[in-house]
C-alpha cells in the first residue's frame, strides 16, 4: 500500500449504503476466507454445471477452501465433463445419455450439497430450477436469469425448498470493493452524488460465442453491465429515471450500451461494450473529493482517493492496493459456504432483492432498445 495522506472520517457526510454493501463492512469471514466456517466439519461437496471458460477460472478457487470438496461436474457432453473433471480433480462426471441429462444425473447425486452453475444465461432458469427442486443449494453466475419473471420464480422455489440461492456477484465480496464502501461510509469524499463506470473490450461478433447468441442470453446488458451497475446500486438508492443508448450488433444482441440513471442519491453514467476498447474503471464523486477504481472494476487491485484538502494542498491522491487470493473468487465461496452452514437461504451480501431489482431494470432496458430474447416469451403462473 502506498499513501500520501490517508482520508479521515467525516461524520457530516450523508451517505446511504445499500444493506448489502453495509453488510460487507462487518463480515470478518471475508477477511480470512481460507478459514473453515465450522471447524472439523465434513467438507461441503460441490457440483459444477457448465464446464466452460468461466468455470475453469472459478473452480480452482473452490478447491482452495479447506472445507470444500469437488464432487461432480455435468455437461451435455460426457467427454467434455470428463476432460474438465480430469483437469480440476473432480470426482465424478455426468453427461447426457438416452436415459437422462447430465444435469439430472448431478441433481440426483446424493453426495452433492451445493452446485456452482456456470452455464450460459439463457439456461440459468432451467438449470437452477431443477437443482433447487432436487434440494441442492445453488450459487449461480450472474445474471441469475434472463428475465425478472425467471428470477422471481427461482426465488419462490428456493424459499419453498428451504435451500440457498445466491447470485455470483463476487465483486461485492472482494477486498477492494469492501474497502471502497468503508471509505465512503466514513465520509472520506463527503456525500456521494455521482458514479460513473465503464467496462468491456472489442470482441468480433460471432454467433457461436455465448456473448452474441440470443438463445444464450447474450449481450452486454446481462453479461457486463452488472459490474459498473453494482457500484451505483451500493450507493445511490432507487432508480427514478433512466436514459439508454444502445447498438444492436449483427446477431441481434446489444454489443454497446450507455446508460444514465437519475437515482435517489445522485446520478450514474454507466457503459458496457463488446464493440470498442473503453477506458475501464469506476469514478465516485462526492462533496469533498473523488475516488477512482482503475481497470479491474470486477476485483479492484488499486484505488485512488483525492480529497478536497489534498487537492488544495497540491498533494497526490492517496493510493491503496490489494492482493488477490487465487483468481479472486475465494471470498464469494466462503460466503456461500457460510450461508449453507448457518442455514441461510439468502445471502445478506447478495440479497434476492438485489437480483430481482437488477433483472427488472434489464427487462426495461431491453424493451427500450428493442432487444427481444427467447426467454422473454416465457410465462409463469
C-alpha positions in Angstrom: 0.0 0.0 0.0 1.3 3.5 -0.8 0.0 6.6 0.6 0.1 10.4 0.6 -2.3 11.4 3.4 -4.9 8.8 4.2 -8.5 10.1 4.1 -10.0 10.9 7.5 -13.5 10.2 8.8 -16.1 12.9 8.2 -19.2 12.5 10.3 -21.0 15.2 8.4 -21.2 13.2 5.2 -24.7 11.8 4.5 -24.2 8.6 2.5 -26.7 5.8 2.2 -25.0 2.4 1.6 -27.4 -0.3 0.5 -27.9 -3.0 3.0 -25.8 -5.5 1.0 -22.9 -3.1 0.9 -23.2 -2.3 4.6 -23.2 -6.0 5.4 -19.8 -6.3 3.8 -18.3 -3.9 6.3 -18.9 -6.4 9.2 -18.0 -9.7 7.6 -14.9 -11.0 9.2 -15.1 -14.3 7.5 -14.3 -12.5 4.2 -11.1 -11.2 5.8 -9.8 -14.8 6.3 -11.7 -16.7 3.7 -9.5 -19.8 3.9 -10.5 -20.4 7.5 -13.3 -23.1 7.6 -16.7 -21.8 8.6 -17.2 -24.7 11.1 -14.0 -26.3 12.4 -13.7 -30.1 11.9 -17.0 -30.2 9.9 -17.2 -32.5 6.9 -16.3 -30.6 3.7 -19.2 -29.3 1.6 -19.4 -31.4 -1.6 -19.7 -29.1 -4.6 -21.1 -29.8 -8.1 -20.4 -27.8 -11.2 -22.8 -27.2 -14.1 -21.3 -25.8 -17.3 -17.6 -26.7 -17.7 -16.6 -23.8 -19.8 -14.1 -21.0 -19.6 -15.8 -19.2 -16.6 -16.0 -22.4 -14.6 -12.3 -23.0 -15.5 -11.4 -19.8 -13.7 -13.7 -20.2 -10.7 -13.5 -23.9 -9.8 -9.8 -23.7 -8.7 -10.9 -21.1 -6.1 -13.5 -23.5 -4.7 -10.7 -26.1 -4.4 -8.7 -23.6 -2.3 -11.2 -23.9 0.5 -10.1 -26.5 3.1 -13.8 -27.3 3.8 -14.8 -27.9 0.2 -14.7 -31.0 -2.0 -15.2 -31.1 -5.8 -17.7 -34.0 -6.2 -19.1 -33.8 -9.7 -19.4 -31.9 -12.9 -22.1 -32.1 -15.5 -22.3 -31.2 -19.2 -24.4 -32.1 -22.2 -21.2 -33.8 -23.4 -19.8 -36.5 -21.2 -16.4 -36.2 -22.9 -16.3 -32.5 -22.1 -17.3 -33.2 -18.4 -14.7 -35.9 -18.2 -11.9 -33.6 -19.5 -12.9 -30.9 -17.1 -13.0 -33.3 -14.2 -9.5 -34.6 -15.0 -8.1 -31.1 -15.3 -9.6 -29.9 -11.9 -9.6 -33.1 -9.8 -13.3 -33.6 -9.7 -14.5 -37.0 -8.6 -17.4 -37.7 -11.0 -18.5 -36.7 -14.5 -22.0 -36.7 -15.9 -23.2 -36.1 -19.4 -26.4 -36.6 -21.4 -27.4 -40.1 -22.4 -30.5 -41.9 -23.5 -32.0 -42.1 -20.0 -31.4 -38.7 -18.5 -29.4 -35.5 -18.9 -26.1 -34.8 -17.2 -27.8 -32.1 -15.2 -30.5 -34.6 -14.0 -27.7 -37.0 -13.0 -25.9 -34.4 -11.0 -29.1 -33.2 -9.4 -29.8 -36.8 -8.3 -26.3 -37.3 -6.8 -26.9 -37.7 -3.1 -23.4 -36.6 -2.1 -23.7 -33.1 -3.7 -24.5 -30.3 -1.2 -24.1 -27.2 -3.3 -23.8 -26.5 -7.1 -22.0 -23.8 -8.9 -23.8 -23.0 -12.1 -21.8 -21.5 -15.0 -23.9 -22.4 -18.0 -25.0 -19.5 -20.4 -27.6 -17.1 -19.1 -30.4 -18.4 -21.3 -30.2 -21.8 -19.4 -29.9 -20.5 -15.9 -33.6 -20.7 -15.0 -33.9 -24.3 -16.3 -30.7 -25.5 -14.7 -31.1 -23.7 -11.3 -34.8 -24.6 -11.0 -34.0 -28.3 -11.5 -31.3 -28.2 -8.8 -33.3 -26.3 -6.3 -36.2 -28.7 -6.7 -33.7 -31.5 -6.1 -32.8 -29.9 -2.7 -29.4 -28.6 -3.8 -28.0 -25.2 -2.7 -27.1 -23.1 -5.7 -24.5 -20.4 -6.4 -25.3 -19.2 -10.0 -23.3 -17.0 -12.2 -24.7 -13.6 -12.9 -27.0 -12.7 -14.3 -29.1 -15.0 -12.2 -31.6 -15.4 -15.0 -32.6 -13.5 -18.2 -35.9 -12.0 -17.0 -37.4 -10.7 -13.8 -40.1 -13.4 -14.1 -37.5 -16.1 -14.1 -35.6 -14.6 -11.2 -38.9 -14.3 -9.2 -39.7 -17.9 -9.9 -36.3 -19.1 -8.7 -36.6 -17.1 -5.5 -40.0 -18.7 -4.9 -38.6 -22.1 -5.5 -35.6 -21.6 -3.2 -37.9 -20.3 -0.5 -40.3 -23.2 -0.8 -37.4 -25.7 -0.8 -35.5 -24.0 2.1 -32.2 -24.0 0.2 -29.6 -21.3 -0.6 -30.0 -19.4 -3.8 -27.2 -16.9 -4.4 -26.2 -14.9 -7.5 -22.5 -14.9 -8.0 -21.9 -11.2 -7.6 -18.4 -11.8 -6.5 -17.2 -8.2 -6.7 -19.3 -7.3 -3.6 -17.1 -9.7 -1.5 -13.7 -8.6 -2.8 -11.3 -6.7 -0.5 -11.1 -3.7 -2.9 -14.9 -3.2 -3.1 -15.4 -3.6 0.6 -12.6 -1.0 1.3 -14.2 1.5 -1.0 -17.5 1.1 0.8 -15.7 1.6 4.2 -14.0 4.8 2.9 -17.4 6.1 1.7 -19.2 5.1 4.9 -16.5 7.0 6.8 -17.1 10.1 4.7 -13.7 10.1 3.0 -15.0 12.0 0.0 -18.0 13.6 1.7 -21.5 12.9 0.4 -21.6 10.9 -2.8 -23.6 12.4 -5.7 -22.1 10.8 -8.8 -20.9 7.4 -10.0 -19.5 6.7 -13.5 -18.3 3.3 -14.7 -17.3 1.6 -17.9 -16.4 -2.0 -18.8 -15.7 -4.0 -21.9 -13.4 -4.7 -24.8 -13.7 -5.2 -28.5 -14.7 -8.8 -29.4 -15.5 -9.6 -33.0 -19.1 -10.7 -33.4 -19.6 -14.4 -33.5 -22.9 -16.1 -33.3 -21.3 -19.2 -31.8 -20.0 -17.2 -28.9 -22.4 -17.1 -26.0 -21.8 -13.3 -25.7 -23.5 -12.8 -29.1 -26.1 -15.7 -29.1 -29.7 -14.6 -28.3 -30.6 -18.1 -27.1 -27.8 -17.9 -24.6 -28.9 -14.6 -23.2 -26.1 -12.8 -25.0 -25.4 -9.1 -25.0 -23.6 -6.6 -22.7 -26.6 -5.7 -20.5 -26.8 -9.2 -19.0 -23.1 -10.1 -19.1 -21.2 -6.8 -18.4 -23.4 -4.0 -17.2 -23.9 -5.9 -13.9 -20.4 -4.8 -12.9 -20.5 -1.0 -13.1 -24.1 -1.1 -12.0 -23.1 -2.7 -8.7 -21.2 0.3 -7.6 -24.2 2.5 -8.2 -26.6 0.1 -6.6 -24.4 0.1 -3.5 -24.5 3.8 -3.0 -27.4 5.5 -4.8 -30.8 4.1 -3.8 -33.7 3.6 -6.1 -33.7 4.4 -9.8 -36.1 7.3 -10.6 -35.5 7.8 -14.3 -33.2 6.4 -16.9 -31.9 7.0 -20.4 -30.2 4.4 -22.6 -28.5 4.4 -25.9 -27.6 1.1 -27.5 -26.2 -0.5 -30.6 -27.6 -3.9 -31.7 -24.9 -6.0 -33.5 -25.2 -8.4 -36.4 -26.6 -11.2 -34.2 -29.3 -9.0 -32.8 -28.0 -8.6 -29.2 -26.7 -5.4 -27.7 -23.0 -5.1 -28.2 -22.7 -1.5 -26.9 -24.8 0.3 -24.3 -24.6 3.6 -22.5 -27.0 4.1 -19.5 -27.7 7.3 -17.5 -29.6 6.9 -14.2 -31.3 9.5 -12.1 -31.3 7.8 -8.7 -32.5 8.6 -5.2 -29.0 9.8 -4.1 -27.4 11.2 -7.3 -26.8 10.2 -10.9 -24.9 7.4 -12.6 -23.4 7.2 -16.0 -22.6 3.6 -16.9 -21.5 1.8 -20.1 -20.6 -1.7 -21.3 -19.3 -2.7 -24.7 -18.1 -5.5 -27.0 -17.7 -3.1 -29.8 -14.8 -0.9 -28.8 -11.9 -0.6 -26.3 -13.1 1.7 -23.5 -11.2 3.3 -20.6 -12.4 0.8 -18.0 -12.9 2.0 -14.4 -15.2 3.4 -11.9 -15.2 7.0 -10.5 -17.2 8.1 -7.5 -17.5 11.8 -6.8 -18.6 13.4 -3.5 -18.8 16.8 -2.0 -15.3 16.6 -0.5 -13.4 14.6 -3.1 -13.3 11.7 -5.5 -12.4 8.0 -5.6 -11.3 6.1 -8.6 -11.0 2.4 -9.4 -8.9 1.9 -12.5 -9.1 -1.1 -14.8 -10.4 -4.1 -12.9 -13.7 -2.9 -11.5 -14.7 -6.6 -11.1 -11.9 -7.1 -8.5 -10.2 -3.9 -7.6 -6.5 -4.2 -7.1 -5.8 -0.4 -6.8 -7.8 2.6 -5.8 -7.0 6.3 -5.7 -8.7 8.8 -3.4 -8.4 12.6 -3.8 -9.9 14.7 -1.0 -10.6 18.4 -1.4 -8.0 19.1 1.3 -5.3 17.1 -0.5 -6.1 18.8 -3.8 -5.9 22.3 -2.3 -2.5 21.3 -0.7 -1.2 20.2 -4.1 -0.8 16.6 -2.9 -1.1 13.4 -4.9 -4.1 11.1 -4.5 -4.0 8.6 -1.6 -3.4 5.2 -3.2 -4.3 1.8 -1.8 -3.5 -1.6 -3.4 -5.0 -5.0 -2.7 -3.7 -8.5 -3.1 -5.9 -11.2 -4.8 -6.2 -14.7 -3.4 -6.3 -17.1 -6.3 -8.5 -15.6 -9.1 -10.4 -13.5 -6.6 -13.5 -15.8 -6.1 -12.4 -17.3 -2.8 -14.3 -14.8 -0.6 -17.5 -15.5 -2.5 -17.1 -19.2 -2.0 -16.6 -18.6 1.7 -19.8 -16.6 1.9 -21.7 -19.3 0.1 -20.3 -21.9 2.5 -21.2 -19.8 5.5 -24.7 -19.4 4.3 -25.1 -23.2 3.9 -23.5 -23.9 7.3 -25.8 -21.4 9.0 -29.0 -22.5 7.3 -29.5 -19.3 5.3 -31.4 -19.4 2.1 -30.4 -15.9 1.1 -27.0 -14.1 1.5 -27.1 -10.7 3.0 -24.2 -9.7 0.7 -26.2 -10.7 -2.4 -29.8 -10.5 -1.3 -32.7 -11.7 -3.6 -34.0 -8.1 -3.7 -30.8 -7.0 -5.5 -31.0 -9.8 -8.0 -34.7 -9.1 -8.7 -34.3 -5.3 -9.0 -31.5 -5.6 -11.5 -33.5 -8.1 -13.5 -36.4 -5.7 -13.6 -34.0 -2.9 -14.8 -32.6 -5.2 -17.5 -36.1 -6.1 -18.7 -36.9 -2.4 -19.1 -33.6 -1.6 -20.9 -34.2 -4.4 -23.4 -37.7 -3.3 -24.1 -36.5 0.3 -24.6 -33.7 -0.6 -27.0 -35.8 -3.1 -29.0 -34.0 -6.3 -27.9 -36.2 -9.3 -27.6 -34.6 -12.6 -26.3 -36.2 -16.0 -26.5 -36.6 -16.1 -22.7 -38.7 -13.0 -22.8 -41.6 -15.2 -24.1 -41.6 -17.4 -21.0 -44.6 -17.1 -18.7 -45.0 -18.3 -15.1 -48.2 -19.0 -13.2 
